[in-house]
Amino acid sequence: MYKFLEKIDHFCNYSNSWNILREAQTDDKYGFYPDKRPIEALIRNAIINLDKPAGPTSHEVAYWVKKMFNLNKVGHGGTLEHV
C-alpha cells in the first residue's frame, strides 16, 4: 500500500484494513502524489485560510494575494468581516 495512506491511517488512529484490488498505474507527467507536490503546485491550487484584519475589503485582500503570488485567478468565499 502507498506509504502516504499508511501515514494518514496512523495519524488518525485508523486500524481497519484496506482492500486493494490492484495497485494504481499512473504516470508522474499527469500530476503529483499528494505528499510529493512541489510548492508551486500547492500555491496554485490552494485555499488560504486568512484572518483578514479590519480595514481592507475582501476584494482588496484577494487582489494582494493575487499579486504576491503572481496568480491569474484569486477569489474569496465565506464571511470575512468580523462583527
Contacts in CASP RR format, 6 or more apart in sequence:
PFRMAT RR
TARGET T0000
AUTHOR 0000-0000-0000
METHOD contacts of the structure
MODEL  1
MYKFLEKIDHFCNYSNSWNILREAQTDDKYGFYPDKRPIEALIRNAIINL
DKPAGPTSHEVAYWVKKMFNLNKVGHGGTLEHV
1 18 0 8 1.000
1 20 0 8 1.000
2 33 0 8 1.000
4 33 0 8 1.000
4 34 0 8 1.000
4 35 0 8 1.000
5 18 0 8 1.000
7 35 0 8 1.000
8 14 0 8 1.000
9 15 0 8 1.000
32 38 0 8 1.000
32 41 0 8 1.000
43 69 0 8 1.000
43 71 0 8 1.000
44 71 0 8 1.000
48 65 0 8 1.000
50 61 0 8 1.000
50 65 0 8 1.000
50 80 0 8 1.000
52 58 0 8 1.000
52 61 0 8 1.000
52 80 0 8 1.000
52 81 0 8 1.000
54 82 0 8 1.000
56 64 0 8 1.000
58 76 0 8 1.000
58 77 0 8 1.000
58 80 0 8 1.000
58 81 0 8 1.000
59 76 0 8 1.000
61 76 0 8 1.000
61 80 0 8 1.000
62 74 0 8 1.000
62 75 0 8 1.000
62 76 0 8 1.000
63 74 0 8 1.000
65 71 0 8 1.000
65 74 0 8 1.000
66 73 0 8 1.000
66 74 0 8 1.000
END
